[in-house]
């Protein structure tokens, strides 16, 4: 009996020795092609200043109202709250998975009462009463011989890290959307101010034309043309005010407020265009939340292969229970009885119609899908950077030429107005020159808005970070990448 008991107590030690096995493939981050430099990068881009808080990338725009809105968004945006709740759920799932590494312990207390007759004939009227009481503790443990449980923990952990990346991506996306909408609103403020100035100018021109009609210098056609031009400008002014209100409502939703609860004072002063972030290709991979998210999904899919492969092998469970029991029969208590048991059980599925093989194939296909998605995300990331780098450069050049066009259009309009007053040219020349000037100024505002949108997207392309090379250090060296949330990626899943 003692020898048998000693052999049973050795089972947990043997199980622990065997549980070092794992059937998951060794995880390595998939190889990707990384360019040595951006195609659209050039000497035109100056280095940007270093922020005190790199996470608050919007500070480079120097707009207090934008800073306030971004802070409110971080605290109250509902899309961010959804992503935060999903991350907390994924984190709790890790705790659940880790709990499977340890034994479970159950405690059971029971009391029963029964009656039995003294013979098979109930007419004797004699019964025996039996009470029983018991208290039992039971422990069970599934020995992780093939790494199923530990790979399950790895799946949950990598899924949690992917959810962490999704949270960062959701937060950054909302921040960038707010900045883009805010600058669109400021562009509309400037557009409204332009239309208001234009309307006042057109009113003065209409009054001048009517006065000239009264003295017989011009015809009624000139007055009608001036009225048409004025009313067209009034229509454009109303449409710009409508668009501004809608963008203000959109900003209210982003910061978690009712549209009626947010009022942003108008300002025709446009923020300055910031310098583009200092970029090197490797930093895009190290700072993008979405890239980190999909890389962690690969690690989760890799570990899931190990979980599904383990189903081919037997499951070893160790169970033990101990307790006390006593009985009361016809008013007489028995002495407490100690009960215990200890033993292993081994279970193996001999036939499942191909279910396990299909599960492994499904896990392998999910891994291949995750790798393809990761590589696609990386390619799109580089495309986005290239797109916005070339946009920033070309729009800067457009801004220079458009400013010259605005100055030329203004000068042309002034010349024609003076000639019109002198009776040298007709009203059609003046109206054409005024329309050209308004169009040129509107185009200049559109270029400013597009430049700001490109700047916002560039910061978004970097995961909301400004990467600057430190003296004596080359950015992007090393094989281990660090996630945007501070978790090392590229390690074994």
C-alpha positions as CSV (number, residue, x, y, z in Angstrom):
1,X,0.0,0.0,0.0
2,X,2.8,2.4,0.8
3,X,4.6,1.6,-2.4
4,X,1.5,2.2,-4.4
5,X,0.9,5.5,-2.6
6,X,4.4,6.6,-3.3
7,X,4.0,5.8,-7.0
8,X,0.9,7.9,-7.1
9,X,2.6,10.9,-5.5
10,X,5.3,10.7,-8.1
11,X,2.8,11.3,-10.9
12,X,2.6,15.1,-10.5
13,X,6.4,15.3,-10.6
14,X,6.6,13.2,-13.8
15,X,3.8,15.2,-15.3
16,X,5.6,18.5,-14.7
17,X,8.7,17.0,-16.4
18,X,6.7,16.1,-19.4
19,X,4.8,19.4,-19.7
20,X,7.8,21.2,-21.2
21,X,6.6,20.1,-24.7
22,X,5.0,22.5,-27.1
23,X,3.5,21.7,-30.5
24,X,3.3,25.3,-31.7
25,X,5.8,26.3,-34.5
26,X,8.6,28.5,-33.3
27,X,7.4,32.1,-33.8
28,X,9.4,34.6,-35.8
29,X,8.0,37.9,-37.2
30,X,7.5,37.6,-40.9
31,X,10.2,39.1,-43.1
32,X,9.2,42.3,-45.0
33,X,11.0,44.5,-47.5
34,X,11.9,47.8,-46.0
35,X,13.2,50.6,-48.2
36,X,16.4,52.4,-47.2
37,X,14.7,55.8,-47.8
38,X,11.4,57.2,-48.8
39,X,11.0,57.9,-52.5
40,X,9.3,61.2,-52.0
41,X,11.5,62.4,-49.2
42,X,13.8,65.3,-50.2
43,X,16.0,68.1,-49.0
44,X,13.0,70.5,-48.9
45,X,11.9,69.0,-45.5
46,X,13.4,70.7,-42.5
47,X,13.7,68.8,-39.2
48,X,10.9,69.5,-36.8
49,X,11.1,70.5,-33.2
50,X,11.1,67.9,-30.4
51,X,7.9,67.9,-28.3
52,X,7.9,67.6,-24.5
53,X,5.1,65.1,-24.8
54,X,5.5,63.1,-28.0
55,X,2.0,61.6,-27.7
56,X,0.4,65.0,-28.0
57,X,1.5,65.4,-31.6
58,X,-1.2,68.1,-32.3
59,X,0.8,70.6,-30.2
60,X,2.9,71.3,-33.2
61,X,0.0,73.2,-34.7
62,X,0.1,75.7,-31.9
63,X,-3.7,76.1,-31.7
64,X,-5.2,76.3,-28.1
65,X,-8.7,75.5,-29.3
66,X,-7.5,72.3,-31.0
67,X,-5.5,71.3,-27.9
68,X,-8.6,71.7,-25.8
69,X,-10.8,69.6,-28.2
70,X,-8.2,66.9,-28.4
71,X,-8.0,66.6,-24.6
72,X,-11.8,66.3,-24.5
73,X,-11.7,63.7,-27.2
74,X,-9.2,61.6,-25.3
75,X,-11.5,61.7,-22.2
76,X,-14.9,61.3,-23.7
77,X,-14.8,59.9,-27.3
78,X,-17.2,56.9,-27.5
79,X,-15.2,55.0,-30.1
80,X,-12.2,55.1,-27.9
81,X,-14.3,53.9,-24.9
82,X,-15.5,51.0,-27.0
83,X,-11.9,50.0,-27.9
84,X,-10.9,50.4,-24.2
85,X,-13.7,48.0,-23.1
86,X,-12.6,45.5,-25.8
87,X,-9.0,45.7,-24.5
88,X,-10.1,45.2,-20.9
89,X,-12.1,42.1,-22.0
90,X,-9.0,40.7,-23.8
91,X,-6.9,41.4,-20.7
92,X,-9.5,39.4,-18.6
93,X,-9.3,36.6,-21.1
94,X,-5.6,36.3,-20.4
95,X,-6.3,35.8,-16.7
96,X,-8.9,33.2,-17.5
97,X,-6.4,31.3,-19.7
98,X,-3.6,31.5,-17.1
99,X,-5.9,30.0,-14.5
100,X,-5.9,26.7,-16.5
101,X,-2.3,26.3,-15.6
102,X,-3.2,25.6,-12.0
103,X,-5.3,23.0,-10.2
104,X,-8.9,23.7,-9.3
105,X,-10.1,23.1,-5.8
106,X,-13.8,22.5,-4.9
107,X,-15.3,22.2,-1.5
108,X,-18.6,20.3,-1.1
109,X,-20.8,20.0,2.1
110,X,-24.0,17.9,2.1
111,X,-26.6,16.6,4.5
112,X,-29.3,14.0,3.6
113,X,-32.1,12.3,5.4
114,X,-33.8,9.1,4.3
115,X,-36.3,6.5,5.6
116,X,-36.5,2.8,4.9
117,X,-39.0,0.2,6.0
118,X,-37.9,-2.8,8.1
119,X,-39.3,-5.3,5.6
120,X,-40.6,-5.4,2.0
121,X,-44.2,-5.1,3.4
122,X,-45.0,-1.5,4.5
123,X,-47.9,-2.8,6.7
124,X,-45.6,-3.4,9.7
125,X,-45.3,0.3,10.2
126,X,-41.7,0.1,11.3
127,X,-39.3,2.5,9.6
128,X,-35.6,3.3,10.0
129,X,-34.4,6.9,9.7
130,X,-30.9,7.6,8.4
131,X,-29.1,11.0,8.4
132,X,-25.8,11.5,6.7
133,X,-23.4,14.4,6.7
134,X,-20.3,14.9,4.7
135,X,-17.6,17.6,3.9
136,X,-15.4,16.9,0.9
137,X,-12.6,18.8,-0.8
138,X,-11.7,17.8,-4.4
139,X,-8.7,19.0,-6.5
140,X,-8.2,18.3,-10.1
141,X,-5.5,19.3,-12.6
142,X,-5.1,18.8,-16.3
143,X,-1.4,18.2,-16.9
144,X,-0.2,20.3,-19.8
145,X,1.8,17.5,-21.4
146,X,1.7,18.9,-25.0
147,X,1.6,22.6,-24.3
148,X,-2.1,23.0,-25.1
149,X,-2.8,25.2,-22.0
150,X,0.4,27.3,-22.3
151,X,-0.3,27.8,-26.0
152,X,-3.8,28.9,-25.1
153,X,-2.2,31.4,-22.7
154,X,0.0,32.6,-25.6
155,X,-3.1,33.0,-27.8
156,X,-4.9,35.1,-25.2
157,X,-1.8,37.2,-24.5
158,X,-1.1,37.9,-28.1
159,X,-4.8,38.7,-28.7
160,X,-4.7,41.1,-25.8
161,X,-1.6,42.8,-27.3
162,X,-3.4,43.0,-30.6
163,X,-6.4,44.6,-28.8
164,X,-4.0,47.0,-27.2
165,X,-2.8,48.0,-30.7
166,X,-6.4,48.3,-31.9
167,X,-7.0,50.7,-29.0
168,X,-4.1,52.9,-29.9
169,X,-5.2,52.9,-33.6
170,X,-8.7,53.8,-32.6
171,X,-7.5,56.7,-30.4
172,X,-5.1,58.0,-33.1
173,X,-7.7,57.7,-35.8
174,X,-10.2,59.8,-33.7
175,X,-7.5,62.3,-32.9
176,X,-6.5,62.7,-36.6
177,X,-10.2,62.9,-37.7
178,X,-10.8,65.7,-35.1
179,X,-7.8,67.6,-36.3
180,X,-8.8,67.3,-39.9
181,X,-12.3,68.4,-39.3
182,X,-11.1,71.2,-37.1
183,X,-8.8,72.6,-39.8
184,X,-11.7,72.2,-42.3
185,X,-13.8,74.3,-40.0
186,X,-11.0,77.0,-39.8
187,X,-10.7,76.9,-43.6
188,X,-14.5,77.6,-43.8
189,X,-14.1,80.4,-41.3
190,X,-11.6,82.0,-43.6
191,X,-13.9,81.2,-46.6
192,X,-16.8,82.8,-44.9
193,X,-14.7,85.9,-44.1
194,X,-13.7,86.0,-47.8
195,X,-17.3,85.8,-49.0
196,X,-18.3,88.5,-46.5
197,X,-15.6,90.8,-47.9
198,X,-16.6,89.9,-51.4
199,X,-20.3,90.6,-50.7
200,X,-19.5,94.0,-49.4
201,X,-17.3,94.7,-52.4
202,X,-20.0,93.5,-54.8
203,X,-22.6,95.7,-53.0
204,X,-20.4,98.7,-53.6
205,X,-19.9,97.8,-57.2
206,X,-23.6,97.3,-57.6
207,X,-24.3,100.7,-56.1
208,X,-21.7,102.2,-58.4
209,X,-23.3,100.6,-61.4
210,X,-26.8,101.8,-60.5
211,X,-25.4,105.3,-60.1
212,X,-23.8,105.1,-63.5
213,X,-27.2,103.8,-64.9
214,X,-28.9,106.9,-63.5
215,X,-26.6,109.2,-65.4
216,X,-26.9,107.1,-68.6
217,X,-23.4,105.8,-68.7
218,X,-24.3,102.1,-68.6
219,X,-27.3,100.0,-69.5
220,X,-29.7,97.9,-67.4
221,X,-27.7,94.9,-68.5
222,X,-24.7,96.0,-66.4
223,X,-26.9,96.4,-63.3
224,X,-28.4,92.9,-63.9
225,X,-24.9,91.4,-64.2
226,X,-23.8,93.1,-60.9
227,X,-26.9,91.8,-59.1
228,X,-26.3,88.3,-60.4
229,X,-22.8,88.4,-59.2
230,X,-23.8,89.7,-55.7
231,X,-26.5,87.1,-55.3
232,X,-24.2,84.3,-56.4
233,X,-21.7,85.4,-53.7
234,X,-24.6,85.5,-51.1
235,X,-25.5,81.9,-52.0
236,X,-21.9,80.8,-51.6
237,X,-21.7,82.5,-48.3
238,X,-24.8,80.7,-47.0
239,X,-23.5,77.4,-48.2
240,X,-20.2,77.9,-46.4
241,X,-22.0,78.8,-43.2
242,X,-24.0,75.6,-43.6
243,X,-20.9,73.5,-44.0
244,X,-19.3,75.1,-41.0
245,X,-22.2,74.3,-38.8
246,X,-22.1,70.7,-39.9
247,X,-18.4,70.4,-39.1
248,X,-19.0,71.9,-35.7
249,X,-21.6,69.3,-35.1
250,X,-19.2,66.6,-36.2
251,X,-16.6,67.9,-33.8
252,X,-19.2,67.8,-31.0
253,X,-19.8,64.1,-31.6
254,X,-16.1,63.3,-31.6
255,X,-15.7,64.9,-28.2
256,X,-18.7,63.1,-26.8
257,X,-21.1,66.0,-26.7
258,X,-24.5,66.9,-28.1
259,X,-24.2,69.1,-31.2
260,X,-26.0,71.8,-29.4
261,X,-23.5,71.7,-26.5
262,X,-20.4,72.8,-28.5
263,X,-19.8,76.3,-29.8
264,X,-16.5,77.2,-31.4
265,X,-15.9,80.9,-31.9
266,X,-15.1,81.9,-35.5
267,X,-11.6,82.9,-36.4
268,X,-10.3,83.9,-39.8
269,X,-6.7,83.5,-38.7
270,X,-5.3,80.3,-40.1
271,X,-2.7,78.3,-38.1
272,X,0.7,78.0,-39.6
273,X,1.7,74.9,-41.5
274,X,4.1,72.8,-39.3
275,X,7.2,71.2,-40.6
276,X,6.9,67.5,-41.7
277,X,8.0,65.0,-39.1
278,X,11.5,63.6,-39.5
279,X,11.0,60.2,-41.1
280,X,13.0,57.1,-41.7
281,X,11.4,53.9,-43.0
282,X,12.1,51.7,-40.0
283,X,10.4,54.1,-37.6
284,X,7.1,53.6,-39.5
285,X,7.2,49.9,-38.6
286,X,8.1,50.6,-35.0
287,X,5.5,53.2,-34.2
288,X,2.3,52.2,-36.2
289,X,-0.4,50.9,-33.9
290,X,-2.1,49.0,-36.8
291,X,1.2,47.2,-37.8
292,X,1.8,46.2,-34.2
293,X,-1.8,45.0,-33.9
294,X,-1.6,42.7,-37.0
295,X,1.9,41.4,-36.0
296,X,0.4,40.3,-32.7
297,X,-2.5,38.6,-34.5
298,X,0.2,36.5,-36.3
299,X,1.6,35.5,-33.0
300,X,-1.8,34.5,-31.7
301,X,-2.5,32.4,-34.9
302,X,0.8,30.7,-34.5
303,X,0.1,29.7,-30.9
304,X,-3.4,28.5,-31.9
305,X,-1.8,25.9,-34.2
306,X,-0.1,24.4,-31.1
307,X,-3.4,24.3,-29.3
308,X,-5.2,22.5,-32.1
309,X,-2.3,20.0,-32.7
310,X,-2.4,19.0,-29.0
311,X,-5.9,17.5,-29.6
312,X,-4.2,14.5,-31.3
313,X,-2.6,13.5,-28.0
314,X,-4.1,12.1,-24.8
315,X,-5.3,14.3,-21.9
316,X,-3.9,13.5,-18.5
317,X,-5.9,14.6,-15.5
318,X,-4.9,14.2,-11.8
319,X,-7.7,14.2,-9.3
320,X,-7.6,14.0,-5.5
321,X,-10.3,14.3,-2.9
322,X,-10.5,14.0,0.9
323,X,-13.2,14.5,3.4
324,X,-15.2,13.5,6.5
325,X,-18.6,11.7,6.7
326,X,-20.8,10.5,9.5
327,X,-24.2,8.8,9.7
328,X,-27.1,8.8,12.2
329,X,-29.2,5.6,12.0
330,X,-32.3,5.2,14.3
331,X,-30.9,7.8,16.7
332,X,-27.4,6.4,16.9
333,X,-24.5,8.4,15.4
334,X,-21.6,6.6,13.8
335,X,-18.1,7.8,14.3
336,X,-16.8,10.2,11.7
337,X,-15.3,8.4,8.7
338,X,-12.3,9.8,6.8
339,X,-12.5,9.3,3.0
340,X,-9.9,10.1,0.4
341,X,-8.9,9.2,-3.2
342,X,-6.0,10.0,-5.5
343,X,-5.5,8.9,-9.1
344,X,-4.8,9.9,-12.7
345,X,-7.0,9.5,-15.7
346,X,-6.0,9.4,-19.3
347,X,-8.4,10.2,-22.2
348,X,-7.7,9.9,-25.9
349,X,-10.0,10.5,-28.8
350,X,-9.6,7.5,-31.2
351,X,-11.8,8.6,-34.0
352,X,-13.4,12.0,-34.8
353,X,-14.1,11.9,-38.5
354,X,-11.2,14.3,-39.4
355,X,-12.3,17.0,-36.9
356,X,-8.8,17.5,-35.4
357,X,-7.1,17.5,-38.8
358,X,-9.6,20.1,-40.1
359,X,-9.0,22.3,-36.9
360,X,-5.2,22.2,-37.5
361,X,-5.7,23.1,-41.2
362,X,-8.0,25.9,-40.2
363,X,-5.4,27.3,-37.7
364,X,-2.7,27.1,-40.3
365,X,-4.9,29.0,-42.8
366,X,-5.7,31.6,-40.2
367,X,-1.9,32.0,-39.7
368,X,-1.3,32.5,-43.4
369,X,-4.2,35.0,-43.5
370,X,-2.7,37.0,-40.6
371,X,0.7,37.1,-42.3
372,X,-0.8,38.3,-45.6
373,X,-2.8,41.0,-43.7
374,X,0.3,42.1,-41.8
375,X,2.3,42.5,-45.0
376,X,-0.5,44.3,-46.7
377,X,-0.7,46.7,-43.7
378,X,3.0,47.4,-44.0
379,X,2.8,48.1,-47.7
380,X,-0.2,50.4,-47.2
381,X,1.7,52.2,-44.4
382,X,4.6,53.0,-46.7
383,X,2.2,54.1,-49.4
384,X,0.4,56.5,-47.0
385,X,3.7,58.0,-46.0
386,X,4.8,58.4,-49.6
387,X,1.4,59.9,-50.6
388,X,1.5,62.5,-47.9
389,X,5.2,63.3,-48.3
390,X,4.6,64.1,-52.0
391,X,1.4,65.9,-51.1
392,X,3.2,68.1,-48.6
393,X,6.0,68.9,-51.1
394,X,3.8,69.5,-54.1
395,X,1.2,71.5,-52.2
396,X,4.0,73.7,-50.7
397,X,5.0,74.5,-54.3
398,X,1.3,75.1,-55.3
399,X,1.0,77.5,-52.4
400,X,3.8,79.7,-53.7
401,X,2.4,79.8,-57.2
402,X,-1.2,80.3,-56.0
403,X,-0.2,83.2,-53.8
404,X,1.3,84.8,-56.9
405,X,-1.9,84.1,-58.8
406,X,-3.9,85.8,-56.0
407,X,-1.7,88.9,-56.1
408,X,-2.0,89.1,-59.9
409,X,-5.8,88.6,-59.9
410,X,-6.1,91.3,-57.3
411,X,-4.0,93.7,-59.3
412,X,-6.1,92.9,-62.5
413,X,-9.3,93.5,-60.7
414,X,-8.1,96.9,-59.4
415,X,-7.0,98.0,-62.9
416,X,-10.3,97.0,-64.4
417,X,-12.3,98.8,-61.7
418,X,-10.4,102.0,-62.2
419,X,-10.8,101.7,-66.0
420,X,-14.5,101.0,-65.5
421,X,-14.9,104.1,-63.4
422,X,-13.1,106.1,-66.2
423,X,-15.4,104.6,-68.8
424,X,-12.6,102.8,-70.7
425,X,-13.9,99.2,-70.2
426,X,-17.3,97.6,-69.7
427,X,-18.8,96.0,-66.7
428,X,-18.2,92.5,-68.0
429,X,-14.4,93.0,-67.7
430,X,-14.8,94.0,-64.1
431,X,-17.1,91.2,-63.2
432,X,-14.7,88.7,-64.8
433,X,-11.8,90.1,-62.9
434,X,-13.7,90.0,-59.6
435,X,-14.8,86.4,-60.2
436,X,-11.2,85.4,-61.0
437,X,-9.9,87.0,-57.9
438,X,-12.5,85.2,-55.7
439,X,-11.7,81.9,-57.3
440,X,-8.0,82.4,-56.8
441,X,-8.4,83.2,-53.1
442,X,-10.7,80.2,-52.7
443,X,-8.2,78.0,-54.3
444,X,-5.5,79.4,-52.0
445,X,-7.6,78.4,-48.9
446,X,-8.2,75.0,-50.4
447,X,-4.5,74.5,-50.8
448,X,-3.9,75.5,-47.1
449,X,-6.6,73.0,-46.0
450,X,-5.0,70.2,-48.1
451,X,-1.6,71.0,-46.7
452,X,-2.9,70.8,-43.1
453,X,-4.7,67.5,-43.9
454,X,-1.4,66.1,-45.3
455,X,0.4,67.3,-42.2
456,X,-2.1,65.6,-39.9
457,X,-1.9,62.4,-41.9
458,X,1.9,62.3,-41.7
459,X,1.7,62.5,-37.9
460,X,-0.9,59.7,-38.1
461,X,1.4,57.7,-40.3
462,X,3.9,57.8,-37.5
463,X,1.5,56.6,-34.9
464,X,1.3,60.1,-33.4
465,X,5.0,60.4,-32.9
466,X,7.7,62.7,-34.1
467,X,10.9,60.6,-34.7
468,X,14.1,62.5,-34.4
469,X,17.6,61.1,-34.7
470,X,19.6,61.4,-31.5
471,X,23.3,62.3,-31.7
472,X,25.5,59.3,-32.1
473,X,22.5,57.0,-32.6
474,X,20.9,55.6,-35.8
475,X,17.2,55.3,-35.7
476,X,15.7,51.9,-36.5
477,X,18.7,49.7,-35.6
478,X,18.2,46.4,-33.8
479,X,16.0,43.4,-34.4
480,X,13.4,43.9,-31.7
481,X,10.6,46.3,-32.4
482,X,8.8,48.0,-29.6
483,X,5.0,48.4,-29.8
484,X,3.4,51.8,-29.7
485,X,2.1,50.9,-26.3
486,X,5.5,49.9,-24.9
487,X,5.3,46.1,-25.3
488,X,8.1,44.4,-27.1
489,X,7.0,42.6,-30.3
490,X,8.9,40.1,-32.4
491,X,9.4,37.8,-29.4
492,X,8.2,34.2,-29.3
493,X,4.4,34.1,-29.2
